[in-house]
């Protein structure tokens, strides 16, 4: 973190000029939450050159506010607005806070060089921003380089986070950078247009290296994680409108919810879920929903294939003393690849019956029963589907309602 970005609580800014070497050492080695105490000691040791107000940091904790899981590959700057294009990605914050730190990563044979990254408050959900840009630094530097698979945390930086829409704004010196599919669209513009209120180009994917944001917050509400495939991610919902079921669940419960859904994900790849979730801050509840891709692709051919993969996930989460909810698999009738093999519906029903009776979860969220059409039980109600495998906005709302009902009833019993 740079010296200029810190509110040091000094009565006289001339102190920085009087003893720059000593303060530079302090600033390099300590984070913003301990800096005031250290400056007080430095001032005393320097025979009272100036008075220092060493305020205690506000009570709070680091809590994970955003996670992006499942990068697709390398994006090229020529697909943007040319070299050095500046990118904005919608990144809602679920609670207020005073400081942030971000995690960035490279992937898919992408050696990345970040030029600079900022957080900026959104004026709307469609790319318009307002107010100052808050720069993210890495070891006091705006630029960072790393190779495929490397993960790096930024320095903590003081940002007056307010719940609502924010944007990550970044630009790159490398020709390639990671990207991930996202329901929400981003925006971009040519190099040098960082200060524009709204960018001219639209992006159909999430471009950039940011994977996670943690916020220092006094908000005591525990975090819910929704882990799953494209249904959890929200495929088919209206972009930039918070219509995905985790978004709507957050509104109904008035709790922060992290969306860890990835398009195309399979239960056979879910073994790492407990480790991923354990690394997050402030989580006490997990909703797990996955399986329709496995049924259609053939990676799950019979019930035992599914149970062998889900049981370790549930056990791993419960060992962390998390509340674990497993969702039944939604109807997929009407989707061509599903209808071509009638035995797939039989398998879906077998898996759902097992989830209801034997999954080991604290409770089951019966998405199947909430969305199916009584007149055609292998399908979702028409108003609940967008392509017969993914829900519509109304379908996601129904999912959120049933999930909120189950979670709330469990919370009430535990009071």
Protein Blocks (a to p, Z undefined) as FASTA:
>chain_A
ZZklpcehpablklmmmmmmlmmmmmmmpcfklmmmmmmmmmmmnoomaacddddddedd
dddfbdcehifbdcdfklmnoehiacddddddfbdcfbdcdddddeehiacddfbdcddd
dfbfnopaedjdddddeehiabdcddehiacddddddddddedddddddddfbfbdcddd
dfbacddddehilmpmbdfbdcfbdcdjbfbdcdddfbfbdcddddddfklnogoiaehk
lpafklmmmmmnopacddfbdehiafklmmmmmmmmmmpghiabdcddehjlmmmnopam
bfklmmmmmmmmmmmmmmnopacdddddddfehiaklmmpmklmmmmmmmmmmmmmmnop
abdcdfklmmmcfklmmbccfklpfnopaccfklmmmmmmmmmmmmmmmmmmmZZ
